[in-house]
Amino acid sequence: MNKIPTQIESPTGLHQRFYIQKIDVKYIGDDFFGNPEYETVFKPVDENAEYFVLRLDENGRDPKHISACRKAILTYAKEIKEHLPELSKDLTERYG
């Protein structure tokens, strides 16, 4: 598969728009008072992977775009309901 084009190569179509990282939170022990402490580590994603970012809040300039994004996330939630039920429930409650 070809790389996703840059914004210069495809200004109004599919193009690279975001830099994505993975977040890994690790338990590192308890502090002096016995409270758990965590470390957040940012990791690069697989350089051969492709990701598509959806804006899901209602603060965007294009209401049709936001509506389409919300429909997409709810379709995703429906498709993963059996496999990832908690994620499906969370997405449906938040964006449904």
FENZIHU-V750401 format. One record per residue. N is the residue number from 1. RES is the residue in one small letter. SS is DSSP state (~ for helix, > for strand, _ for the rest). PHI is phi in whole degrees, 0 to 359 (999 if undefined). PSI is psi in radians with two decimals (none if undefined). Layout:
BEGIN
n=N res=RES ss=SS phi=PHI psi=PSI
n=N res=RES ss=SS phi=PHI psi=PSI
END
This chain:
BEGIN
n=1 res=m ss=_ phi=999 psi=2.44
n=2 res=n ss=_ phi=289 psi=2.70
n=3 res=k ss=_ phi=294 psi=2.65
n=4 res=i ss=_ phi=293 psi=2.33
n=5 res=p ss=_ phi=293 psi=2.81
n=6 res=t ss=_ phi=283 psi=2.96
n=7 res=q ss=_ phi=295 psi=-0.55
n=8 res=i ss=_ phi=292 psi=-0.69
n=9 res=e ss=_ phi=286 psi=-0.53
n=10 res=s ss=_ phi=217 psi=1.29
n=11 res=p ss=_ phi=297 psi=-0.51
n=12 res=t ss=_ phi=244 psi=0.01
n=13 res=g ss=_ phi=249 psi=-2.75
n=14 res=l ss=_ phi=296 psi=2.18
n=15 res=h ss=_ phi=205 psi=2.87
n=16 res=q ss=_ phi=295 psi=2.33
n=17 res=r ss=_ phi=221 psi=-0.43
n=18 res=f ss=_ phi=230 psi=2.66
n=19 res=y ss=_ phi=257 psi=2.15
n=20 res=i ss=_ phi=246 psi=2.40
n=21 res=q ss=> phi=230 psi=2.74
n=22 res=k ss=> phi=267 psi=2.56
n=23 res=i ss=> phi=248 psi=2.23
n=24 res=d ss=> phi=238 psi=2.10
n=25 res=v ss=> phi=255 psi=2.17
n=26 res=k ss=> phi=240 psi=2.39
n=27 res=y ss=> phi=288 psi=2.24
n=28 res=i ss=> phi=245 psi=0.05
n=29 res=g ss=> phi=125 psi=-3.10
n=30 res=d ss=> phi=260 psi=2.60
n=31 res=d ss=_ phi=280 psi=-3.05
n=32 res=f ss=_ phi=304 psi=-0.57
n=33 res=f ss=_ phi=267 psi=0.05
n=34 res=g ss=_ phi=89 psi=0.15
n=35 res=n ss=_ phi=276 psi=2.38
n=36 res=p ss=> phi=294 psi=2.49
n=37 res=e ss=> phi=241 psi=2.52
n=38 res=y ss=> phi=231 psi=2.69
n=39 res=e ss=> phi=240 psi=2.32
n=40 res=t ss=> phi=261 psi=2.19
n=41 res=v ss=> phi=241 psi=2.24
n=42 res=f ss=> phi=264 psi=2.23
n=43 res=k ss=> phi=238 psi=2.57
n=44 res=p ss=> phi=290 psi=2.69
n=45 res=v ss=_ phi=272 psi=2.95
n=46 res=d ss=_ phi=301 psi=2.13
n=47 res=e ss=_ phi=293 psi=-0.26
n=48 res=n ss=_ phi=263 psi=-0.02
n=49 res=a ss=_ phi=275 psi=2.76
n=50 res=e ss=_ phi=239 psi=2.38
n=51 res=y ss=_ phi=233 psi=2.62
n=52 res=f ss=_ phi=232 psi=2.12
n=53 res=v ss=_ phi=267 psi=2.33
n=54 res=l ss=_ phi=248 psi=2.34
n=55 res=r ss=_ phi=272 psi=2.16
n=56 res=l ss=_ phi=247 psi=-0.23
n=57 res=d ss=_ phi=282 psi=3.07
n=58 res=e ss=_ phi=256 psi=0.37
n=59 res=n ss=_ phi=260 psi=0.10
n=60 res=g ss=_ phi=286 psi=2.92
n=61 res=r ss=_ phi=279 psi=-0.35
n=62 res=d ss=_ phi=244 psi=1.72
n=63 res=p ss=~ phi=300 psi=-0.56
n=64 res=k ss=~ phi=293 psi=-0.68
n=65 res=h ss=~ phi=296 psi=-0.81
n=66 res=i ss=~ phi=298 psi=-0.75
n=67 res=s ss=~ phi=300 psi=-0.76
n=68 res=a ss=~ phi=295 psi=-0.71
n=69 res=c ss=~ phi=298 psi=-0.76
n=70 res=r ss=~ phi=294 psi=-0.70
n=71 res=k ss=~ phi=297 psi=-0.68
n=72 res=a ss=~ phi=296 psi=-0.77
n=73 res=i ss=~ phi=291 psi=-0.60
n=74 res=l ss=~ phi=288 psi=-0.59
n=75 res=t ss=~ phi=296 psi=-0.77
n=76 res=y ss=~ phi=301 psi=-0.81
n=77 res=a ss=~ phi=302 psi=-0.72
n=78 res=k ss=~ phi=295 psi=-0.71
n=79 res=e ss=~ phi=291 psi=-0.49
n=80 res=i ss=_ phi=260 psi=0.08
n=81 res=k ss=_ phi=307 psi=-0.76
n=82 res=e ss=_ phi=285 psi=-0.65
n=83 res=h ss=_ phi=278 psi=-0.74
n=84 res=l ss=_ phi=229 psi=1.22
n=85 res=p ss=~ phi=299 psi=-0.65
n=86 res=e ss=~ phi=291 psi=-0.74
n=87 res=l ss=~ phi=297 psi=-0.76
n=88 res=s ss=~ phi=302 psi=-0.81
n=89 res=k ss=~ phi=298 psi=-0.80
n=90 res=d ss=~ phi=300 psi=-0.79
n=91 res=l ss=~ phi=295 psi=-0.74
n=92 res=t ss=~ phi=295 psi=-0.74
n=93 res=e ss=~ phi=295 psi=-0.66
n=94 res=r ss=~ phi=282 psi=-0.69
n=95 res=y ss=~ phi=244 psi=-0.03
n=96 res=g ss=_ phi=280 psi=none
END
